[in-house]
Amino acid sequence: MKFKQLVVAGLLWSSASLALAAQEQFVVSDIKVEGLQRVAQGAALTYLPVKVGDTMNSFRTSQLIRSLYSSTHFENIEILRDGTTLVIRVKERPTISNIIFDGNDDIKDEQLQESLEGNNIRVGEPLDKTVLTGIENGLKDFFYSIGKYNADVTAIITPLPRNRVDLKLLFEEGDSAKIQQINIVGNEVFSDAELFQQMELKFNTPWWDFLSETRYQKQTLSGDMETIRSYYLDRGYLRYVVDSTQVSMTPEKDGIYVTMNVTEGEQYTISNVELVGDLLGNEEYMKAVLPLVSGELYNQAQVTYAEEFVSKYLGRFGYAYPTVTTIPEIDDEEKTVKLTLSVDPGKRIYVRRINFEGNVITADNVLRQNISQMEGAWLSNGLLESSKNSLSRLTYMEDVDFETVRLPGEDDKVDIIYSLKEQPAGSFNAGVGYGDRTKLSLQAGIQQDNFLGTGKRIAFNISTVSFQKSVQLSYTDPFFTIDGISLGGSISYSEFDAGSANLVQYNSKQYSIGMNVGYPINEFNRINFGLSFSDVELSRRSSFEQTDRFYNQFIDLNNPDAPIDYSSFLGSVAWSRSTLNRGIFPTAGSSQSASFSITTPNSDVNYFKSIFDSKFYFPLSRNQRWSVLARLRAGYGNGYGDTNGIEQILPFTQNFTAGGSDTLRGFENNTVGPRGVQRIQRSIVGPDGGTVFLGPESDTLIVSSRSLGGNAMVLGGLELITPTPFVGEEFDNSVRTSLFVDVGNVWDTEFDFDLYRDLELDRRSPDDVADYSDWTRYRASAGLSIQWLSPMGPMVFSFSRALQERNGDDVKFFSFNIGQTF
């Protein structure tokens, strides 16, 4: 069979071949495609702009080749003629079987994969070799921009059977060039040291300053130049300019010298400030709150703030896309500048629809209950941000973001899309601990903060700790009404062995039932009211001065060792406020709560108890990976009234205790606080051989080794939240590392030390008596904490050392808990 060649096409085809094709025009009677392997015959024919009956010429030949190449399936195309039959001989591009990255440290695999996919290079797709050179050069440019001038990137293609290939990108990054010196030429007002302090890039740093950035990075240098420019502009140097920048390299490409030539100019003051445009009738208000004042030095930061303030202010009223421009009129002779803020609010924008993406479990109506921006209403930037914050504070949301989408053909309507990333809302809680006195302890429970995606909280906990057995069932509906009124209830039963929990010996059995109602005051504040009933039975009681006062109200003189039983109705009111940026592992904002509870007068015991809790998070970096947490917890309780002439006190079972991972790390659970004091009456043998009891001044004391707790408490601490070593930024919402200092004390305001100060200590006493009413007997500890939101629930590892301890305290270096609440 004899073929006449029309065009042999690789990446280019010659004009001579096209001319030849033009001279040999013919009418196509049939079309054949040869060389197909992976591409089906029918699919290949769909790319052909030629059909049977068409006249083949140079234009159609060019069009045919261009169409086939645009399909990305072929790397070589040959156009042939067999009589009036058009023959297309192709060589398919190999299919990518696997993509391998080797040697890349500064670029993550995910970033490389995303870059390749942007160039249509992915597993299972044809390989376009012409793109690889551009990718290699682009990656080299990236490494050069971060100071790695010896870096090299090579694409290696390994052929495989069935027209497949492996693609391997081999990286040889090398070391980053270090900054040897930075010179600033032309600065007279500010010294080199002062300007260097503003820069992120450093040189000649001491060995211990390992956080300083000494590697040369083009983007960082550009950012530092802008920072210095802002530094001058914020101090009135309106004509400051960088004349030139030189970056030179050592022959070995491992050192960089940077020189900046600047002109500082002189300081300018503001001569006048005007607002022009449509200000919605709020000109006087805006003039009063804007920081720009005539006669003061020009400040670029204040100008930017003024523009942003006006834009955000208009955004509160639905003008979401205003144009605010500051027009400076500079008088170089007087060294003054007149500022004119031109304001165009644009059209008022309305929200057509609000959509949620990423909520696999949580129902849409639950999410809508937590947002304040409504469909059909003005688009308010304030309401959008507050809605985002409300969603972020939900414990079952890991990440929340939103975007506004303008509608085609609608210049006054937008859609809002909230992008959500959920996290496990349920947890299997367990605790494992070991102490010198508590030994091994276990507990378990299940909690679901987003039951079946409804936003309702259900918890069922069973505890089998060595010192306590308990079961509790609780339920909370945070949106019992559409207005955000919450309703909840709980029922519980517990058996508690205080002696095994590092407390003075007593056993208790308690059951309780209660309900609570919550009312939202505003976006950040909430108030709750609760009422509960409880019945308590105490047995195996040890006798101490502090506890006997309580026992004497209920003791049966005919059977003093019998268990005592009392019941109470407890009413409570609580206030809470939260501006935290996240519900779990927050890094910014604050939370405060205060509660006051009191038993009703018809209860067997009359007491009140108040607790205040506060946390402040202060971000130290823009990405908030470094933050400082300051926290304070304080409590006080006491009795009121009297029963049978006995003044009521706070039941010692309600005492505050400290020590452990959630109060004072570095101390064994419940070991910090007042000890129980026993007063033993002494006796001697009289002259007649009988027993003679001595007066109270001769009594001896036995002080327990275990804590009794107290009716007052103050706990506080500081934590430096740091990035977790060897863990990427994407896991910051599930892993947290912090360095902490804990300090606090528990004391008894009703303890009268003067009654025991001069008494002798019994030889059987394991501890000395102390003034347990002294609030200054604080404890302190410091250490490292690692928290992980694991699939089984929160896990906490603490390594701590006591900085201030008292006689009898039980210190603890390591603690580990599962199910700890953050």
Secondary structure as GFF3:
##gff-version 3
##sequence-region A 1 822
A	DSSP	beta_strand	4	9	.	.	.	ID=ss1
A	DSSP	alpha_helix	15	23	.	.	.	ID=ss2
A	DSSP	beta_strand	26	27	.	.	.	ID=ss3
A	DSSP	beta_strand	30	34	.	.	.	ID=ss4
A	DSSP	alpha_helix	41	46	.	.	.	ID=ss5
A	DSSP	beta_strand	55	56	.	.	.	ID=ss6
A	DSSP	alpha_helix	58	70	.	.	.	ID=ss7
A	DSSP	beta_strand	74	82	.	.	.	ID=ss8
A	DSSP	beta_strand	85	92	.	.	.	ID=ss9
A	DSSP	beta_strand	95	102	.	.	.	ID=ss10
A	DSSP	alpha_helix	109	118	.	.	.	ID=ss11
A	DSSP	alpha_helix	129	145	.	.	.	ID=ss12
A	DSSP	beta_strand	152	160	.	.	.	ID=ss13
A	DSSP	beta_strand	164	172	.	.	.	ID=ss14
A	DSSP	beta_strand	178	185	.	.	.	ID=ss15
A	DSSP	alpha_helix	192	198	.	.	.	ID=ss16
A	DSSP	alpha_helix	218	233	.	.	.	ID=ss17
A	DSSP	beta_strand	241	249	.	.	.	ID=ss18
A	DSSP	beta_strand	255	263	.	.	.	ID=ss19
A	DSSP	beta_strand	269	277	.	.	.	ID=ss20
A	DSSP	alpha_helix	283	289	.	.	.	ID=ss21
A	DSSP	alpha_helix	300	315	.	.	.	ID=ss22
A	DSSP	beta_strand	323	331	.	.	.	ID=ss23
A	DSSP	beta_strand	336	344	.	.	.	ID=ss24
A	DSSP	beta_strand	350	357	.	.	.	ID=ss25
A	DSSP	alpha_helix	364	368	.	.	.	ID=ss26
A	DSSP	alpha_helix	381	392	.	.	.	ID=ss27
A	DSSP	beta_strand	397	406	.	.	.	ID=ss28
A	DSSP	beta_strand	413	422	.	.	.	ID=ss29
A	DSSP	beta_strand	426	433	.	.	.	ID=ss30
A	DSSP	beta_strand	441	448	.	.	.	ID=ss31
A	DSSP	three_ten_helix	451	453	.	.	.	ID=ss32
A	DSSP	beta_strand	457	465	.	.	.	ID=ss33
A	DSSP	beta_strand	468	477	.	.	.	ID=ss34
A	DSSP	beta_strand	486	497	.	.	.	ID=ss35
A	DSSP	three_ten_helix	498	501	.	.	.	ID=ss36
A	DSSP	beta_strand	507	520	.	.	.	ID=ss37
A	DSSP	beta_strand	525	539	.	.	.	ID=ss38
A	DSSP	alpha_helix	545	551	.	.	.	ID=ss39
A	DSSP	beta_strand	564	578	.	.	.	ID=ss40
A	DSSP	beta_strand	589	599	.	.	.	ID=ss41
A	DSSP	beta_strand	607	619	.	.	.	ID=ss42
A	DSSP	beta_strand	627	639	.	.	.	ID=ss43
A	DSSP	beta_strand	642	643	.	.	.	ID=ss44
A	DSSP	beta_strand	646	647	.	.	.	ID=ss45
A	DSSP	three_ten_helix	652	654	.	.	.	ID=ss46
A	DSSP	beta_strand	675	680	.	.	.	ID=ss47
A	DSSP	beta_strand	683	685	.	.	.	ID=ss48
A	DSSP	beta_strand	691	693	.	.	.	ID=ss49
A	DSSP	three_ten_helix	696	698	.	.	.	ID=ss50
A	DSSP	beta_strand	700	707	.	.	.	ID=ss51
A	DSSP	beta_strand	712	722	.	.	.	ID=ss52
A	DSSP	three_ten_helix	729	731	.	.	.	ID=ss53
A	DSSP	beta_strand	735	747	.	.	.	ID=ss54
A	DSSP	three_ten_helix	753	755	.	.	.	ID=ss55
A	DSSP	beta_strand	760	761	.	.	.	ID=ss56
A	DSSP	beta_strand	779	790	.	.	.	ID=ss57
A	DSSP	beta_strand	793	804	.	.	.	ID=ss58
A	DSSP	beta_strand	814	818	.	.	.	ID=ss59
###
